Each structure stands twice: as C-alpha cells, then as structure tokens.
Amino acid sequence: MTLEPIFCFQSTVVTVERPDFLASVRPVMEDYLRDSEKQNCDLNEIYPVRMTASMHLDPRIYEFSRYIAVTSGELLGEQGYDMRGLATYFTEMWTQEHHKHSAMDQHVHPGAQIVGFYFVDVPDDSSVATFHDPRPGKVQAGLRETNMAEVTLASNGVHLRPKQGLLVFTNGWLPHSFTRNPSNDPIRFIHFNISVTEDTPEPAEVI
C-alpha cells in the first residue's frame, strides 16, 4: 500500500536570471536615488535605507516593466487564478538602497497579487531575503526541524541569497523580510507590487 500525498495550500517563490536588464535599469535607478537624496539627505539611524519614488512609468525601462507585468499575469494564471478579462498593473515599483546595518522587517503587501525584487548591486555577504510560512497555526504548532538548511514541509522560512541580475516573483500575501546588511557597501534592488484590474482598452497605468 502506497501513501499518496496531496500537497495543499502551497506557496511559491519564482526566480529567473535576467542580467540583460541591468544596463537599462541601473542608470534609471541611480537617477531616482539622486533625486531621493536631494529631497532627504539624512539616513535613518536605525534603518539606514533610501527609497525612491515609483519608477514603473519611466519610458527608459519600458521593456523591463512590461516583462514584469506580463510575467506576473502568467504566473497568476499558472497558479490557477482565472485571468480572463483581467490585466496586471503596477501599484508601485521603486528602488531600495540598504546601507550597512539596514534591514527590512517581515511584512506583506495587502492589495498586491504579485510582489518581487530585481537585484542590481549586491555586495559580498550582504542582506539575505527570507520568505516566511504564511500559516500562523502551522508555525505555532510545528515541531523542531530535522535540518533547517533544507527546504521541507516543516520549514518555517526559506532564505534566498540575492544575486546581481536575479529577478524574483512571489504572491503579495507571502510574508518576506531582509536580514541586516553587514557590508560596508549598500545593497540596491528594485521592489515592485503588481495588482489586477479589468482589461479595458486603455486602463490607467497598465503596462
């Protein structure tokens, strides 16, 4: 007799290496960071991070933005969501520059269907992204893991080491965080939130 597992309520983190976007994204990112620095030169002592204005409508990165929006819609369809008559759009896409000792606490993005990151500048031994099990009952009642270095059904968190040119997608309801950056150099990445709307001929800010 064979036990047949049925995997229920799965969470996925999807990665793809796209270093080909770095050449177009980096100068735009740097322009937005300079504008952010002009508006607020001082970094927070506890969380020394600089964040920019939303940049998804910048025509210089149209192909990058379009790829993210289209891929997000395809991922939702592959997950089983009925995307007929729906289109994806950006609620935000901005740069985060985390300096030494900066971090990102665990959080979700209410209202976003897909969130993700595009890593542009990644120093050696910088921050690590962590995706957390979204089921509080399982986390609270779980047993000790045999090997926390392996991703298993018992895992409460999955760590992902950033890499330059790596693009990451996951659902907006999946909690995520970043460990503190021990490097003297900042880690820089694009963070984006994608939602859906009815597919009209000219929806506002839809790519």
N, C-alpha and C positions, 0 to 999 in steps of 0.2 A: 504494500500500500504506500502510495506516494503523497506526501503533503504538498498541496499546490497553493503557493502564496498568491494573494491578491493584494497588490500594492495600492493603498488608498491614500488620498489627500497628499499627493506628492508635491514637493517644491523643487524648482529647477533654477539653476544659475547657468546661463549660456555664455560662452566666451568665443571670440574669434579674433585672430591676429590681423590687424589692419594697419601696418606701419605706413602704407601708401597714403594715408590721410594726414600724416604728421606734417608734411611740407606745407599743406594749406591751412591746417588747424593752428599750428604753433604761432605764426605771426599774428593771427587774429586774437588768439588767447593773450599774447603779450600786449597787444594794443588795449584790450579790455582791462588787463591788470594795471597798466599805466594809468588809465582813466580812474580806476578804483583807488589807486594810491594817491592820486591828486585830490580826490574827494575826502579821503580819510587816510592820512599818513601813519597814524599810530596803530600798532597792532595790539590786540588784547593780550594782557599779561598771562591769563590762564589758558586761553585758546588763541595762540598767535596765528590766525588764519586770515587770508584775504579772499574775499569773494567778489565776483564781478556782477555786472548787470547781465540780463538774459541776452544771449547772442545767437539764437537759432535763426533769426531772420536776416542775419548778415549775409549778403549775396556771395561773399568770398568763400563761404563754406557750404554753399547750397548742396553740392553733391554729398557731402558728409551728413548734413541734416536729413537729406532725403533718404539716404541709406538707413539711418537710424529709424526714421518714421516708418518706412516700408517694412523693414525687418521686424519692427515691433508688432505691426499688424499681422505679419505672417506667423510670428511666434504665438500670438494670442489664438489665431486660427488653429495652429497645430496643437495647442493645449485643449482644444475642444470648445472654445467660445465661438458663437455664431457671429461672424464679422460681416455678414451680408448687409449691405446698406449702411455700413459704418466706415469711417475713415479715422486715421490716427492724426493727432496733432500734439505739438509741444505746449505744455503749460509753463515749463522753464527749461533753459539749458544755459549753464553758467560755469565759469572756471572757479575751482578752489585751489588755493596755494597754501599748503600747510607747512609752516616753518617748524623749527626744532621744538619738540615737546607738544606740538599741536595734535589734536585728535578729533574724532567725530563720535559722539555718544550714540548708543543704539536707538534707532528710530525707524518709522515707516513714513510713507508719503500718502496720506489719505486723498482720495480722488484721482490718483495716478494709477493707471493699469500696468505700465511698464516703467521701470527706472533703470538707470545704468550709469556706467563710467567709461571714459576713454582716457587712458593714462598717457600723458605726454612727456613728462620729465619725472623719472623715478631714480633717485639716488640709491646707492647700495645700502642695504639694511634699513630702508625707510619703513613707513607705515604698512601694515597688513590689513586687508579688508576682511571682515568677518560677517558671515550671514548666519542668522540665528533661527533656531526652530520656532515657528510662529504659534505652536500649540502649548499654551501655558500648563495645561493639565499634564501633558506628557513630560514637560521639563520638570515640574514639581514632583511627579510620582516616579520619575525614572531611576534606574539603578546605576551603579558605577559602571563606566565603560571599560571594556577589556583593554582597548588601545585607542587613546584619544587622537593619535596621529592618523588613524584610518577613518574614512567616511563610511559609517554604517547606519543601520536603522536606529541605533542607540545614540547617535551623535546629537548633541545639543547645539553645536555650532560648527561651521565649516570655514576654514581660513583660506584665503586666496592671496597669493603674493603678487602684487602689481608688477607689470612688465611694460616697458615702453611700447606703444602701439597696440596694446591689448584693449579690446572693446568688450564690455560686459553688459549683459541684459538680465533682468530678473523682474518678478512681479512687484508692484508697488506695495503690496501688503507684507512682503517678506522683510523682517527687521534686519538692518545692517548697521555696521559701525566700522570705524578705523582705529587701530591702535595708535598710541602716541608715536610721533616721528622722532627717533633718536638721532637722526642725521643732522649735520650742520647745514645741509642743503635742503631746500624745500621740495616736497613732492607736489607736482601740479597735475591736475586732471580735470576733464570736463565731466560734469554731473548733469544728467537730464531726466526729466519726467515727461511721460507720454500718457495722454488720455485718449478717449474716443468720442466722436460726435457723429451725427447723421451725415451721410455722404451727399452733400449738396454740391452744385456745380462750382461754387466759389465760397467754401467755408472759411471763416475768419482764421487766419494764420495757420491754415493746414498746409503741410508740405506734401 
